[in-house]
Amino acid sequence: MLKIKNFTGRSGVHGTGLFAGEFIPKGTVTWSYDPKFDISFTQEEVDLLPEIQKNYILYYAYLDKDINKLVLCADNQRYINHSKNTNIESTPRQDIASRDIQEGEELLCDYNKFDNTYFSRMNLIEEELN
């Protein structure tokens, strides 16, 4: 669940992005996994869904290898974009501002830090998104 004021908007990186709705000092926890709020699915559960729902989950969810489930963030966190020029340090359970982030700045993380299966799962080449 997001811990900071935020909003979504047109990203300079890719489609829709997640933006800081306030100044975020370096070291601030911006998001943390909350099993009561964030929805998780086994791959078997996803496989049983209709194609449109399956594609949505595969696109927006990340694989948490510790619990072996795909986690779909229930809030705007699902709009955080991938970049090699990050301002967020991500793990499967928590995101932390790696530097001061200004209000209105897009929040960016490296997907490979918490889910190294995303690009292959989506049949994407990582460089296409940088």
C-alpha positions in Angstrom: 0.0 0.0 0.0 1.3 3.4 -0.9 2.5 5.5 2.1 2.9 8.8 0.3 0.6 11.3 -1.5 0.6 10.4 -5.1 -1.2 10.7 -8.4 -1.1 9.2 -11.9 -0.4 11.0 -15.1 1.2 10.8 -18.5 4.6 9.4 -18.1 7.7 10.5 -19.9 8.9 6.9 -19.7 5.9 4.8 -20.7 2.1 5.4 -20.9 0.7 6.2 -17.4 3.0 6.8 -14.5 3.1 7.2 -10.8 4.0 10.7 -9.5 4.9 12.1 -6.1 2.1 14.2 -4.7 4.4 15.7 -2.1 8.1 16.1 -1.4 9.6 12.7 -0.5 12.9 12.8 1.5 15.5 10.2 0.8 15.0 7.0 2.8 11.2 7.4 3.0 9.2 4.2 2.6 6.9 5.0 -0.3 5.1 1.6 -0.6 5.0 -1.6 1.4 3.2 -4.9 0.7 0.0 -5.4 2.7 -1.7 -8.8 2.2 -4.9 -7.3 3.4 -4.8 -4.7 0.7 -2.7 -6.0 -2.2 -4.2 -9.1 -4.0 -2.0 -12.1 -4.6 -2.6 -15.0 -6.9 -0.9 -18.4 -7.6 0.0 -19.0 -11.2 -2.6 -21.8 -11.1 -5.3 -19.3 -10.1 -4.3 -16.9 -12.9 -4.3 -19.7 -15.4 -8.0 -20.4 -14.6 -9.1 -16.8 -15.3 -10.6 -15.6 -18.6 -8.0 -14.2 -21.0 -8.7 -10.5 -20.4 -8.4 -10.9 -16.6 -5.3 -13.0 -17.0 -3.6 -10.5 -19.2 -4.4 -7.6 -16.8 -2.8 -9.5 -13.9 0.2 -10.5 -15.9 0.7 -6.9 -17.0 0.3 -5.1 -13.7 1.3 -7.8 -11.1 4.8 -8.7 -10.0 6.1 -12.1 -8.9 7.0 -12.3 -5.2 9.3 -15.3 -5.1 9.2 -15.4 -1.3 5.4 -16.3 -1.3 5.5 -17.7 -4.9 2.5 -15.5 -5.9 1.8 -12.8 -8.4 0.9 -9.6 -6.4 -1.5 -7.1 -7.9 -1.2 -3.8 -6.0 -4.7 -2.4 -5.3 -3.7 1.2 -5.5 -1.7 3.4 -7.9 1.5 1.5 -7.2 0.7 -0.7 -10.2 1.5 2.4 -12.4 5.2 2.7 -11.3 7.4 2.5 -14.4 10.6 0.7 -15.0 13.8 2.7 -15.6 17.5 2.3 -15.1 17.5 5.9 -13.9 15.6 5.2 -10.7 14.6 7.2 -7.7 13.0 4.3 -5.9 14.8 1.2 -4.5 12.4 -1.7 -4.7 12.2 -5.1 -3.1 9.2 -7.5 -3.2 8.0 -6.1 0.1 8.9 -2.4 0.2 9.9 0.6 -1.9 12.2 3.3 -0.5 13.2 6.7 -1.9 16.8 6.4 -3.0 17.2 10.2 -3.1 15.0 13.2 -2.4 12.1 13.3 -4.8 10.3 16.5 -5.7 6.6 16.9 -5.7 5.3 16.2 -9.3 8.3 14.0 -10.1 7.7 10.5 -11.6 8.5 7.6 -9.3 10.7 5.1 -11.2 12.2 1.7 -10.2 14.1 -1.1 -11.7 11.7 -4.1 -12.1 14.6 -6.5 -12.1 15.4 -5.6 -8.5 12.1 -7.3 -7.3 10.9 -9.4 -10.2 13.4 -10.6 -12.8 10.6 -12.5 -14.6 8.5 -9.5 -15.8 10.1 -8.9 -19.2 10.2 -12.5 -20.2 6.6 -13.1 -18.9 5.4 -10.2 -21.1 7.6 -11.2 -24.1 9.3 -7.8 -23.9 12.9 -6.7 -24.4 13.9 -4.6 -21.5 15.8 -2.1 -23.6 12.5 -1.2 -25.4 11.3 0.4 -22.1 14.4 2.5 -21.3 
